[in-house]
């Protein structure tokens, strides 16, 4: 999707944006990876799915909310710049709000949520740092925050940068704006949150072609025989990095 300002998203190009985002399902959700990560870290901090208040930032079609609801979570909230939620997902939200996440406060009180998720949302915002501070405000003590961003240090990303003098995830034809390098995360995120873990998500297309078949064989062998090295390969090939954090 091309870059659109908030005015373009909500007024000038609203129909175009709605057509795209109302049908959007992220790649990490399609292959169930983000659900596995969510469940893995949720169980380290919480034990009552019914009572845990979960806010999904940039809810789009409501696909993530639908999936976590299938997992037994039902105290669900959503927010986005406009309402792109599919009709079948609307009833899953206790509350859904429209907000400019770059400028406006989240319309909930301090310490309201137990979990906030942002699946590849922050890099699209003109001012994600305001949003990060708002997430910290609405999260309860020791609340869980999970967000994803393009992983700029993977081999495919670095190779692309060497060849094109730009990052593929930030080329002119897409809508990523802000780079979340390690230093940016340390300064702007870890000021408010403690790091619980980092996970890496790679696209299945790296297994295509002759080189891909070799990668697939290596990955299967390492996953089966050397599971402790599995994450290292995921990091090498990763498209997205997932930060799992706890409110300070």
C-alpha positions as CSV (number, residue, x, y, z in Angstrom):
1,X,0.0,0.0,0.0
2,X,1.3,3.5,-0.9
3,X,1.9,6.1,1.8
4,X,-1.2,8.2,2.6
5,X,-1.5,11.0,5.2
6,X,-4.3,10.8,7.8
7,X,-6.4,13.3,5.8
8,X,-6.0,11.1,2.7
9,X,-6.7,7.9,4.6
10,X,-9.9,9.3,6.2
11,X,-11.2,11.7,3.5
12,X,-9.6,12.0,0.1
13,X,-8.6,8.4,-0.5
14,X,-10.9,6.8,2.1
15,X,-12.6,4.4,-0.3
16,X,-9.2,3.2,-1.6
17,X,-7.8,2.7,1.9
18,X,-10.9,1.0,3.2
19,X,-10.9,-1.5,0.3
20,X,-7.3,-2.5,1.1
21,X,-7.3,-2.5,4.9
22,X,-10.8,-4.1,5.4
23,X,-9.4,-7.2,3.8
24,X,-5.9,-7.1,5.2
25,X,-4.5,-10.1,7.1
26,X,-0.8,-9.8,8.0
27,X,1.6,-12.6,6.9
28,X,2.5,-13.4,10.5
29,X,-1.1,-14.0,11.2
30,X,-1.7,-16.1,8.1
31,X,1.0,-18.6,9.1
32,X,-0.1,-18.4,12.8
33,X,3.3,-17.2,13.9
34,X,2.0,-14.1,15.8
35,X,-0.6,-16.2,17.6
36,X,2.1,-18.6,18.8
37,X,4.2,-15.7,20.0
38,X,1.3,-14.0,21.7
39,X,0.3,-17.2,23.6
40,X,3.8,-18.0,24.5
41,X,4.5,-14.6,26.3
42,X,1.0,-14.1,27.6
43,X,1.2,-17.3,29.7
44,X,4.4,-16.0,31.3
45,X,2.5,-13.0,32.8
46,X,-1.2,-13.8,33.0
47,X,-3.6,-16.7,33.6
48,X,-7.1,-15.5,33.0
49,X,-8.0,-15.0,29.4
50,X,-11.5,-13.8,30.1
51,X,-10.5,-10.9,32.4
52,X,-7.3,-9.7,30.6
53,X,-8.0,-6.5,28.7
54,X,-6.3,-6.6,25.3
55,X,-6.0,-3.6,22.9
56,X,-5.0,-4.1,19.3
57,X,-3.5,-0.9,17.7
58,X,-4.2,-0.6,14.0
59,X,-6.9,-3.3,14.1
60,X,-7.6,-3.0,10.4
61,X,-10.1,-5.8,9.4
62,X,-10.1,-7.2,12.9
63,X,-8.3,-10.4,11.8
64,X,-6.0,-10.6,14.8
65,X,-8.9,-10.0,17.2
66,X,-10.8,-12.8,15.5
67,X,-7.9,-15.2,16.0
68,X,-7.2,-14.4,19.6
69,X,-10.9,-14.7,20.3
70,X,-10.8,-18.2,18.9
71,X,-8.0,-18.9,21.4
72,X,-10.3,-18.0,24.3
73,X,-9.5,-14.3,24.8
74,X,-12.7,-12.2,24.8
75,X,-12.0,-8.9,26.6
76,X,-10.9,-7.2,23.4
77,X,-10.6,-3.6,22.3
78,X,-9.4,-2.0,19.1
79,X,-8.3,1.3,17.6
80,X,-7.4,2.6,14.2
81,X,-7.3,5.8,12.2
82,X,-10.7,4.7,10.6
83,X,-13.1,1.8,10.9
84,X,-12.0,-1.0,8.6
85,X,-13.3,-3.8,10.7
86,X,-15.2,-6.5,8.8
87,X,-18.8,-6.9,9.8
88,X,-18.3,-10.4,11.2
89,X,-15.6,-9.1,13.6
90,X,-17.3,-6.0,14.9
91,X,-19.1,-7.8,17.7
92,X,-15.8,-9.2,19.1
93,X,-14.7,-5.8,20.3
94,X,-16.0,-4.5,23.6
95,X,-14.9,-1.1,22.3
96,X,-13.5,0.1,19.0
97,X,-12.3,3.7,18.6
98,X,-10.9,5.8,15.7
99,X,-7.9,7.9,16.6
100,X,-4.9,9.5,14.9
101,X,-2.3,7.6,16.8
102,X,0.5,10.0,15.8
103,X,-1.2,13.0,17.5
104,X,-4.2,12.1,19.7
105,X,-4.3,10.5,23.1
106,X,-5.7,7.0,23.3
107,X,-9.3,7.4,24.6
108,X,-8.9,5.2,27.7
109,X,-7.8,6.0,31.2
110,X,-4.4,5.4,32.8
111,X,-3.5,1.7,33.6
112,X,-6.6,0.4,31.7
113,X,-5.2,-2.5,29.7
114,X,-3.2,-5.6,30.5
115,X,-1.9,-6.1,26.9
116,X,-1.4,-3.9,23.9
117,X,-0.4,-5.2,20.5
118,X,0.8,-3.3,17.4
119,X,1.4,-5.6,14.5
120,X,3.6,-3.6,12.1
121,X,1.8,-0.4,13.0
122,X,4.4,1.9,14.6
123,X,6.7,2.1,11.5
124,X,3.7,3.5,9.5
125,X,3.0,6.4,11.9
126,X,4.3,9.9,11.3
127,X,5.0,10.2,15.1
128,X,5.2,6.7,16.6
129,X,7.0,8.1,19.7
130,X,3.8,9.8,20.9
131,X,2.0,6.6,20.4
132,X,4.6,4.7,22.4
133,X,4.2,7.0,25.4
134,X,0.4,6.6,25.1
135,X,0.7,2.8,25.2
136,X,2.8,3.1,28.3
137,X,0.2,5.3,29.9
138,X,-2.8,3.0,29.2
139,X,-1.0,-0.2,30.2
140,X,-1.4,-1.4,33.8
141,X,1.7,-2.1,35.9
142,X,3.8,-4.9,34.4
143,X,1.5,-4.8,31.3
144,X,2.6,-6.6,28.2
145,X,3.4,-4.7,24.9
146,X,4.2,-6.5,21.7
147,X,5.1,-4.7,18.5
148,X,6.7,-5.6,15.2
149,X,8.8,-3.7,12.7
150,X,10.8,-4.5,9.6
151,X,14.1,-6.1,10.6
152,X,16.8,-4.1,9.0
153,X,19.7,-6.2,10.1
154,X,18.8,-9.4,8.4
155,X,20.9,-10.7,5.5
156,X,18.2,-10.0,2.8
157,X,17.7,-6.5,4.1
158,X,21.5,-5.7,4.2
159,X,22.0,-7.2,0.8
160,X,19.2,-5.0,-0.6
161,X,20.7,-1.9,1.0
162,X,24.2,-2.6,-0.4
163,X,22.7,-2.9,-3.9
164,X,20.1,-0.1,-3.8
165,X,21.3,2.2,-1.0
166,X,17.9,2.0,0.6
167,X,16.0,-0.5,2.6
168,X,13.4,-2.6,0.7
169,X,10.8,-2.2,3.4
170,X,11.1,1.6,3.0
171,X,11.2,2.2,-0.7
172,X,9.0,4.9,-2.2
173,X,6.2,2.7,-3.3
174,X,5.2,1.5,0.3
175,X,4.0,3.2,3.5
176,X,6.8,2.5,6.0
177,X,8.1,5.8,7.4
178,X,10.1,5.4,10.6
179,X,13.1,3.0,11.0
180,X,13.2,1.1,14.3
181,X,16.9,0.4,14.5
182,X,18.4,-1.1,17.7
183,X,19.5,2.4,18.9
184,X,16.0,3.9,18.3
185,X,14.4,1.1,20.2
186,X,16.9,1.6,23.1
187,X,16.2,5.3,23.3
188,X,12.5,5.6,22.5
189,X,11.0,2.2,23.7
190,X,13.2,0.8,26.4
191,X,13.0,4.1,28.3
192,X,9.4,3.0,29.2
193,X,9.5,-0.8,28.9
194,X,11.7,-3.8,29.9
195,X,12.6,-6.2,27.2
196,X,11.2,-9.7,27.7
197,X,12.2,-11.2,24.4
198,X,12.8,-10.8,20.7
199,X,11.5,-13.1,18.0
200,X,12.0,-13.1,14.2
201,X,9.5,-13.8,11.4
202,X,10.6,-14.7,7.9
203,X,8.6,-15.1,4.8
204,X,8.1,-18.6,3.2
205,X,9.3,-17.2,-0.2
206,X,12.9,-17.6,1.0
207,X,12.4,-21.3,0.3
208,X,11.5,-20.8,-3.4
209,X,13.9,-21.7,-6.2
210,X,17.2,-23.7,-6.0
211,X,18.7,-21.6,-3.2
212,X,15.4,-21.7,-1.4
213,X,15.3,-25.5,-1.5
214,X,18.7,-25.6,0.0
215,X,17.6,-23.2,2.7
216,X,14.5,-25.3,3.4
217,X,16.6,-28.5,3.8
218,X,19.1,-26.7,6.2
219,X,16.2,-25.3,8.2
220,X,14.5,-28.7,8.6
221,X,17.8,-30.3,9.7
222,X,18.6,-27.6,12.2
223,X,15.0,-27.4,13.5
224,X,15.0,-31.2,14.1
225,X,18.6,-31.8,15.3
226,X,19.8,-28.4,16.7
227,X,16.6,-26.6,17.9
228,X,18.7,-24.0,19.8
229,X,20.1,-22.8,16.5
230,X,16.7,-22.4,14.9
231,X,16.2,-18.9,16.1
232,X,19.6,-17.9,14.7
233,X,18.5,-18.9,11.2
234,X,15.2,-17.1,11.6
235,X,17.2,-14.0,12.6
236,X,19.4,-14.3,9.5
237,X,16.4,-14.5,7.2
238,X,13.9,-12.4,9.1
239,X,11.6,-9.9,7.4
240,X,10.1,-8.7,10.7
241,X,11.4,-8.4,14.2
242,X,9.0,-8.8,17.1
243,X,9.7,-7.0,20.4
244,X,8.0,-8.3,23.5
245,X,8.1,-5.8,26.4
246,X,6.8,-5.3,29.9
247,X,5.8,-1.9,31.3
248,X,8.4,-0.5,33.8
